[in-house]
Amino acid sequence: RKEVEQDPGPFNVPEGATVAFNCTYSNSASQSFFWYRQDCRKEPKLLMSVYSSGNEDGRFTAQLNRASQYISLLIRDSKLSDSATYLCVVNGGSARQLTFGSGTQLTVLP
Amino acid sequence: DAEITQSPRHKITETGRQVTLACHQTWNHNNMFWYRQDLGHGLRLIHYSYGVQDTNKGEVSDGYSVSRSNTEDLPLTLESAASSQTSVYFCASSDPKMADTQYFGPGTRLTVL
């Protein structure tokens, strides 16, 4: 079983739609959780951290359920520029390393 | 502005050759990492370093080596390139005080023929 699992998609949605991505992780000792965004053939960039209380950054909302070891990302009012691959990322407990999911591909259509 | 750079950006080599990929960061970060990214596997950790003279093996370290002689650079060497090492390689760095946020270089696309 992979340490971080994501639905690979692709998700094709129209502009203005709301889309949600899910991710599960296997290491119950993980302490930090993130969503990174990766545009085609470019480097991953931090989109947002994920906190137990849930957190919001504009149109993006991230939530963490530690009991179910589940992370989600909600994008409201999708824009064409949101088209990218979204990577679910988890740290390995006390380690300073990150484990990356394989990513979920999103295409926002005009 | 601080940044992290990789060179070359593209490289074609032959099986059996030694190849070195450069990574240079001006963030003054102690932590540096090398990943490879392949379809279906996501990013996988090759080697990492938490400071000068410190190096550690990651998940897929066979056939790769690194050395850390200063804070800014972590070169990745493929001792004898194999076709299975055709991939996109990303270098990253992080500040120990904010250890979980990693900043990535633009990547090196390596093809081994």
Contacts between the chains, C-beta under 8 A, distances in Angstrom:
chain1	res1	chain2	res2	distance
A	4	B	42	7.9
A	32	B	100	4.4
A	34	B	100	7.0
A	34	B	101	7.8
A	41	B	107	7.7
A	42	B	106	7.2
A	42	B	107	7.5
A	43	B	90	5.9
A	43	B	104	3.8
A	43	B	105	6.3
A	43	B	106	5.5
A	43	B	107	5.6
A	44	B	43	7.1
A	44	B	90	7.4
A	44	B	104	5.4
A	45	B	104	7.1
A	46	B	101	5.8
A	46	B	102	7.7
A	49	B	100	7.8
A	49	B	101	8.0
A	87	B	42	7.0
A	87	B	43	7.4
A	91	B	100	5.3
A	96	B	31	6.2
A	96	B	50	7.0
A	96	B	94	7.3
A	96	B	96	7.4
A	96	B	99	4.4
A	96	B	100	7.5
A	97	B	33	7.5
A	97	B	45	6.2
A	97	B	48	6.6
A	97	B	58	7.5
A	98	B	100	6.8
A	98	B	102	6.2
A	100	B	35	7.8
A	100	B	42	4.7
A	100	B	43	4.1
A	100	B	44	7.9
A	101	B	42	5.9
A	102	B	40	6.5
A	102	B	41	6.6
A	102	B	42	3.9
A	103	B	42	6.0
